[in-house]
Amino acid sequence: MGYTKGLLGRQAEVGHPVRVGVVGAGQMGSGLIAQIQRTPGMTVAAVADIVLEKAESALQNAGASDVLIAGDDIEVAGEAVASGRAVVIRDGLNMPKLPVDIVLEVSGVPEIAAQIAYTCITHGTDVALMTVEADITVGVLLSSMANAGNTVYTICRGDEPVECLKLVEYAQDLGLEVVAVGKGKNNPNIPTSVPADNEGEAARKQMNPRMLTEFTDGTKTQLEMAALSNATGFPIEIEGMHGVACNVDELAQKLVPVVDGGILEGGRGPVVEYVTGDVAPGVFAIVKSTSDVVTHELDYLKLGTGPYYLLLRPWHIASIEAPLSIGEAVLNRQADFQSTTVTTEVVARAKFDLEPGTTLEGMGGNHYYGWAVPAETAREQNLVPIGLLMGSELTAAKAPGETISYDDARVDETRPLVSMRRLQDAMVARGVL
């Protein structure tokens, strides 16, 4: 059964569509609001943004009329939502206090996203994140909290990690052996890229230069593939991954073991990877048939020449697909994507020479880029997860390419995200998570 039929059936039963609360009305949030408003059986009941007018405009552009700007008056906002009127509030942490069915976070800020998720879970409200940076930092804690109760915590469909996972699940359901899974990177990989380099392109794309820099310096790809690693338990084969130049027609030849003519050393089971070339904006899984009968059938059906085959999804469409995760959560009480293992960490490497006393900027800034490493390496070297570094004071000089450890920086322990990560680390160390 498709979600549309189920959502409309639910609406007929309970008397109203799924009431979605959206946190963040920027570029991605505005597109998401418009998509939800045109999805049968759903409506955007509330939008939270510190710029109230921006949230109001996003709702109006999506076709909502008679929008109430409630600001900080949550009681009035709650009454309006219950009556079917769309509202705007200032603080996303108040969203689960409203009579919404699910909260969709699209702030793009890891600190905010993690707090939104934590608050929703503790209030018993389903929550879906678009900010993978939060999940890579504290997703194991958040998913364990939600799964222990009756709340759904999920990362949304439409981004590469989730669509990669769907290919893995598809392959496993068919009894095929997954060899490698990952994405195509569609930006140049320039570790020393800084916001000033990207201002023109960011303006053309109507993006924040820092957000674009997170793509061009490679951080976003490292984060997304680490999230996939933690959702599947599949490791990366080398730090930072191979990241080879590879087109679609080469994938099933290159991302296979060396003994079979590829680049993978093998012996570790399935691995997470990314490539550059014409694969983007698609995602892929390289699978192996271990049955002569199945291999013959797949060859006959022109999937390739076995035993290795390519499963390709040549697109991901971000916010357009996000409502699918709302349907999965509300109707089936299932998460599309959760980090349930600590297999891979993303740490920080200096872009340039950094001096002691430097207050570190966040991801996509001038100071560091993301680098995926095995979780055991991060623990052994006491490396700081990249999501915790913003605002930290560097206490040791760093040369270009050097990683930043807890011995090198004074991390702000007052940040809620840091506290959440400390709790996750302690529980993982004790085998609780």
Secondary structure as GFF3:
##gff-version 3
##sequence-region A 1 433
A	DSSP	alpha_helix	3	14	.	.	.	ID=ss1
A	DSSP	beta_strand	18	23	.	.	.	ID=ss2
A	DSSP	alpha_helix	27	37	.	.	.	ID=ss3
A	DSSP	beta_strand	42	48	.	.	.	ID=ss4
A	DSSP	alpha_helix	52	61	.	.	.	ID=ss5
A	DSSP	beta_strand	68	71	.	.	.	ID=ss6
A	DSSP	alpha_helix	74	82	.	.	.	ID=ss7
A	DSSP	beta_strand	87	89	.	.	.	ID=ss8
A	DSSP	three_ten_helix	92	97	.	.	.	ID=ss9
A	DSSP	beta_strand	102	105	.	.	.	ID=ss10
A	DSSP	alpha_helix	110	122	.	.	.	ID=ss11
A	DSSP	beta_strand	126	129	.	.	.	ID=ss12
A	DSSP	alpha_helix	132	147	.	.	.	ID=ss13
A	DSSP	beta_strand	153	155	.	.	.	ID=ss14
A	DSSP	alpha_helix	160	173	.	.	.	ID=ss15
A	DSSP	beta_strand	177	185	.	.	.	ID=ss16
A	DSSP	three_ten_helix	195	198	.	.	.	ID=ss17
A	DSSP	alpha_helix	199	205	.	.	.	ID=ss18
A	DSSP	alpha_helix	209	216	.	.	.	ID=ss19
A	DSSP	alpha_helix	219	232	.	.	.	ID=ss20
A	DSSP	three_ten_helix	248	250	.	.	.	ID=ss21
A	DSSP	alpha_helix	251	254	.	.	.	ID=ss22
A	DSSP	three_ten_helix	258	260	.	.	.	ID=ss23
A	DSSP	beta_strand	271	276	.	.	.	ID=ss24
A	DSSP	beta_strand	283	288	.	.	.	ID=ss25
A	DSSP	alpha_helix	292	300	.	.	.	ID=ss26
A	DSSP	beta_strand	308	313	.	.	.	ID=ss27
A	DSSP	alpha_helix	318	321	.	.	.	ID=ss28
A	DSSP	alpha_helix	323	332	.	.	.	ID=ss29
A	DSSP	beta_strand	344	350	.	.	.	ID=ss30
A	DSSP	beta_strand	368	374	.	.	.	ID=ss31
A	DSSP	alpha_helix	375	380	.	.	.	ID=ss32
A	DSSP	three_ten_helix	386	388	.	.	.	ID=ss33
A	DSSP	beta_strand	393	394	.	.	.	ID=ss34
A	DSSP	beta_strand	409	410	.	.	.	ID=ss35
A	DSSP	alpha_helix	416	429	.	.	.	ID=ss36
###
